[in-house]
């Protein structure tokens, strides 16, 4: 009767309340676009800034903006990089280059209109990237080098996202550089549940999963997860899951690249930085909290 239906409804509501959504907030991507100014307006603005600085009204901002370079160009030849004609990675055969599927922070700071030149050390392939407008805040400036479709030429993906330093969460950029046959490739992320001895009267919380968009930035609760590429359009999953361990206050990059430079190569997931967490950092069935942060391109 109605009494039974009412009891069943209350039970379903309680069950729904216990299963929180993995994605808390979804925001639209925000491009980092420059405001177009005429020559006279730009000159007037610069003159006004100089007058204010001379009067001691405006002090130049000291921003913490770190450049992170990732090499997703499938080749046995490493990539060398120069910033405005000077080596940006330091000297030496190893320190002065970035291997395929490797990421590295550079010690050099970049400014708008700076020029970055890349060269495959053992091949006749070169590429140039010019820095556009930068954010007016502390940020990680991510530049991913990749191979163009049906061409040996280089191309780039660039993003600026907030620094995670001092935060309780982790920042996660998910970048796709693999040209596969999936119609809607996504990254499927789920709780990594560790089997624990059964406790009488206590049930293990169910593991939850979320489909994350590539070329996006997320804020994620620290912990251990399982991830794999899945085709949302076909409802099919890719290879076996790969571990994803995140520590608070850290910026991470997940790159989907070719597994090798072979024409029939499959894909691979690369995590930077990849470091294990203590076993105590994650409890079985802990809540996965992730929300979409603003993706910002500065190319």
C-alpha positions in Angstrom: 0.0 0.0 0.0 0.9 3.7 0.3 2.7 3.0 3.6 5.0 0.5 1.9 5.7 2.8 -1.0 6.5 5.6 1.4 9.0 3.4 3.2 10.6 2.3 0.0 10.9 6.0 -1.2 12.7 6.9 2.1 15.1 4.0 1.6 16.0 5.1 -2.0 16.6 8.7 -0.8 18.9 7.5 1.9 20.8 5.4 -0.6 21.1 8.2 -3.1 22.4 10.6 -0.4 25.1 8.1 0.5 26.4 7.9 -3.1 27.9 11.4 -3.7 28.9 12.4 -7.2 32.5 12.2 -8.1 32.5 15.5 -10.0 31.4 18.2 -7.6 31.5 21.2 -9.9 31.7 21.4 -13.7 33.0 24.7 -15.2 33.2 25.7 -18.8 36.8 26.0 -20.2 38.0 29.6 -20.1 40.4 30.5 -22.9 43.2 32.9 -21.9 42.6 35.5 -24.6 44.3 38.8 -24.9 42.3 42.0 -25.2 42.9 43.6 -28.6 44.1 47.2 -28.4 44.9 49.8 -31.0 48.5 51.2 -31.1 47.5 54.5 -29.6 45.5 52.8 -26.8 48.4 50.4 -26.0 50.9 53.3 -25.9 48.6 55.3 -23.6 48.1 52.3 -21.3 51.9 51.7 -21.1 52.6 55.4 -20.4 50.1 55.4 -17.6 51.6 52.4 -16.0 55.1 53.9 -16.1 53.8 57.1 -14.5 52.1 55.1 -11.7 55.2 53.0 -11.1 57.4 56.2 -11.0 55.0 57.6 -8.4 55.3 54.5 -6.3 51.6 53.6 -6.7 52.1 50.4 -8.6 54.7 47.8 -7.8 55.6 45.1 -10.3 54.1 41.7 -9.4 56.5 38.9 -8.6 54.6 35.9 -9.9 55.6 32.2 -9.5 55.1 30.9 -13.0 57.0 27.7 -13.8 57.4 26.3 -17.4 56.8 22.6 -17.7 57.9 21.0 -21.0 56.5 17.5 -22.0 57.8 15.6 -25.1 55.0 13.6 -26.7 56.8 13.3 -30.1 57.3 9.6 -30.8 60.9 9.3 -31.7 64.1 7.7 -30.3 65.8 11.1 -30.7 65.4 13.4 -27.7 64.4 17.0 -28.1 66.6 20.0 -27.3 65.1 23.4 -26.4 66.3 27.0 -26.6 64.7 30.1 -25.1 65.5 33.2 -27.1 68.6 31.4 -28.5 69.9 30.1 -25.2 69.7 26.5 -23.9 66.7 26.2 -21.6 67.4 22.8 -20.0 71.1 23.2 -19.0 74.2 21.5 -20.4 75.1 17.9 -21.0 73.7 15.2 -23.3 71.1 14.1 -20.8 70.2 17.2 -18.9 70.1 19.3 -22.1 67.4 17.3 -23.8 64.0 15.7 -23.1 63.3 12.1 -24.2 60.0 10.9 -25.6 57.3 10.5 -22.9 59.3 12.7 -20.5 58.4 16.0 -18.8 60.7 18.5 -17.1 60.4 21.8 -15.4 62.8 24.4 -16.8 64.9 26.7 -14.6 64.2 29.6 -17.0 61.3 32.0 -16.6 59.3 33.0 -19.7 57.7 36.2 -20.7 55.1 37.1 -23.3 56.6 37.1 -26.9 59.5 34.8 -25.8 60.5 32.3 -28.5 61.1 28.6 -27.8 62.9 26.6 -30.4 62.8 22.8 -30.4 65.0 20.4 -32.3 65.0 16.6 -32.6 68.7 16.1 -31.9 69.3 13.2 -34.3 66.7 14.1 -37.0 66.0 17.1 -39.3 62.8 18.1 -37.5 62.5 21.5 -35.8 59.6 23.6 -34.4 59.1 27.0 -32.9 56.6 28.2 -30.2 56.1 31.9 -29.4 54.7 32.6 -25.9 51.5 34.6 -25.9 49.8 36.5 -23.0 50.4 35.0 -19.6 48.0 34.9 -16.6 48.3 37.5 -13.9 48.7 34.9 -11.2 50.9 32.1 -10.0 50.6 29.2 -12.5 52.1 26.2 -14.1 52.7 26.9 -17.8 52.5 23.6 -19.6 53.8 23.1 -23.1 53.4 19.7 -24.8 55.3 18.9 -27.9 53.7 16.5 -30.3 53.7 15.2 -33.9 51.3 16.5 -36.5 48.9 14.2 -38.3 50.4 12.6 -41.4 53.5 14.8 -41.1 56.8 14.7 -39.3 56.4 18.4 -38.3 56.0 19.4 -34.7 52.9 20.9 -33.2 52.1 22.1 -29.7 49.5 22.1 -27.0 49.8 24.8 -24.3 47.9 25.4 -21.1 48.2 27.6 -18.0 46.6 26.3 -14.8 46.8 27.3 -11.1 49.7 26.2 -9.0 48.7 23.5 -6.4 51.4 24.5 -3.9 50.0 25.0 -0.5 46.6 23.5 -1.4 44.9 20.5 0.2 44.1 19.0 -3.3 46.1 18.1 -6.3 45.9 19.7 -9.8 45.6 17.2 -12.7 46.0 18.1 -16.4 44.9 15.4 -18.8 46.4 15.8 -22.3 45.7 13.6 -25.4 48.3 13.5 -28.1 47.5 10.0 -29.5 45.7 9.7 -32.9 43.7 6.5 -32.5 40.5 5.1 -33.8 38.3 6.0 -30.8 35.4 8.2 -31.5 35.1 9.8 -28.0 38.2 9.0 -26.0 37.9 9.9 -22.3 39.9 9.1 -19.2 38.0 6.8 -16.9 39.1 7.3 -13.3 37.9 5.3 -10.3 38.7 4.7 -6.6 41.5 2.3 -6.1 39.9 0.0 -3.5 42.3 -2.2 -1.4 40.8 -5.4 -0.1 40.6 -5.4 3.7 39.5 -8.1 6.2 35.8 -8.3 6.4 34.2 -6.7 9.5 31.0 -8.1 10.9 28.1 -5.7 10.2 30.3 -3.3 8.1 30.0 -3.1 4.3 32.8 -1.9 2.0 31.7 1.3 0.2 31.2 0.8 -3.5 33.9 2.0 -5.9 32.8 4.9 -8.1 34.1 6.0 -11.5 34.1 9.2 -13.6 34.7 9.9 -17.3 37.1 12.9 -17.6 37.6 15.0 -20.7 41.0 15.2 -22.2 42.8 18.5 -22.7 41.3 19.6 -19.4 42.4 20.4 -15.9 40.9 19.0 -12.7 41.3 19.5 -9.0 41.4 16.1 -7.3 41.5 14.8 -3.7 44.8 13.2 -2.8 44.9 9.4 -2.9 45.2 6.4 -5.1 43.1 5.8 -8.2 42.9 3.5 -11.2 42.7 5.1 -14.7 42.4 3.9 -18.3 41.3 5.3 -21.6 37.8 4.5 -22.7 35.7 5.2 -25.8 32.6 6.9 -24.5 31.0 6.9 -28.0 31.3 3.1 -28.3 31.1 2.3 -24.5 34.3 0.4 -24.7 37.3 0.5 -22.4 40.9 0.3 -23.5 43.8 -1.4 -21.8 44.1 -2.6 -18.2 43.9 0.2 -15.6 47.0 2.1 -14.6 47.8 3.4 -11.1 47.4 7.1 -10.4 48.7 8.3 -7.1 48.2 11.9 -6.2 49.6 13.9 -3.3 48.2 17.2 -2.0 49.7 20.5 -3.1 51.2 18.9 -6.3 50.6 19.6 -10.0 50.3 16.4 -12.2 50.2 15.8 -15.9 48.6 12.6 -17.5 49.7 12.3 -21.1 48.1 9.9 -23.6 50.8 9.3 -26.2 51.8 6.7 -28.7 53.5 3.7 -27.1 56.4 4.0 -29.6 57.2 5.6 -33.0 56.0 2.5 -34.9 53.2 3.1 -37.4 50.9 0.5 -35.7 51.8 1.6 -32.2 49.1 1.5 -29.5 48.6 4.1 -26.9 50.2 4.6 -23.4 49.4 6.7 -20.3 52.3 8.6 -18.8 52.1 10.4 -15.4 54.3 13.2 -14.3 55.6 13.2 -11.6 55.0 9.6 -10.8 55.8 8.8 -7.2 54.3 6.2 -4.8 52.3 7.3 -1.8 52.5 5.7 1.7 50.0 2.9 2.1 48.4 4.9 5.0 47.6 7.8 2.6 44.6 5.9 1.1 41.8 4.0 2.8 39.7 1.4 1.0 36.7 3.0 -0.5 37.7 6.6 0.3 35.7 9.3 -1.5 37.0 10.5 -4.9 36.5 14.2 -5.1 37.2 15.9 -8.5 36.0 19.1 -10.0 36.7 20.7 -13.3 39.0 23.7 -13.1 39.5 26.3 -15.8 41.5 25.1 -18.8 43.6 28.1 -20.0 45.5 28.1 -23.3 48.1 30.7 -23.7 49.2 29.9 -27.3 
